[in-house]
Amino acid sequence: MSKRKEIRLLKDRLDYYTMEAEDDQFDAEEVIRLLKRLDELEPLPEPDMSAEESLEAFWEYVKEREREEKNHSWKIKCG
């Protein structure tokens, strides 16, 4: 089986467990095995920033959106 096909089958099976399986059908050990195999075939890239840097960037993003929202609501009130 090709790598691409195996990845697709793993993802399909994981989708089943997360979207369709009833509680009595859920198999945590199977999900862990699927995730480990998927990680072997398609490892996630290392993050390009630390957790602290990510958190700082997130809060800066939130502040910027809040400023934009204030400006937008002020324009609506005055416009």
N, C-alpha and C positions, 0 to 999 in steps of 0.2 A: 504494500500500500504506500502511496506517495505521502510525503510529509504534509503537503497541503491538504490532502484528503483526510488524513488522520486528525489534523488540527480542526477541520470542519466538523468531523464526527464528534470529537471531544466537546467542541462548543455546542453542538446540537444537543448532546446528552446533558451538558450543564444547563442549557436553556430549559430542557425538560424538567430537571430537578428544581430550578428556580421559578418556573412559570406554570407548570402543569401538575407536577406530582402532588398528590395529597399527602398529608402528614404521615400516614401509615406507609406510604410508598417511598418516603425520603430516606436515603441511605447516606449518612454523613461520611462513613468510611469510603464509599464509592466516590463521593464528591471530592474528598481529599485526594484520592488516587488520580482522579481525572485532572484536578488542578496541578498536581505535581507533574504529571506527564505533559500537560500543556505548557508548564513552565520550562520543562526540558526542551520542548520543541520550539517554543516561542517565548524566550525569556524577556521580561520587561527591561527596558533600558534603565540604566542608573539615572537618578534624578540629577538635573544640572544645577540644582541649588539645595542647600540644607533645609531641614524642616523649619528652622528659625527664619531663614531667608524667605521661604515660601509663606510663612505666617505673616511676616512683615509686608510682603508684597500683597497678600490678600487684604490686610487692613488698609493699606494705601489705596487699593482698588475700591474698597467700601467707602472710604472718605471721598474719593473722587466722584463716585456715583451719587453720594449724598449731596455734594456740592452741585452737581449737575441737576439733581432733582429740585434743590432749592431754587436754583436759577430758573429752571423751567416753570416752577409754580409761581415764582415772582413775576415772570413775564406774562403768565396767564392772568394774574390778578391786575397787573398794570396795563395789559394790552387791550 
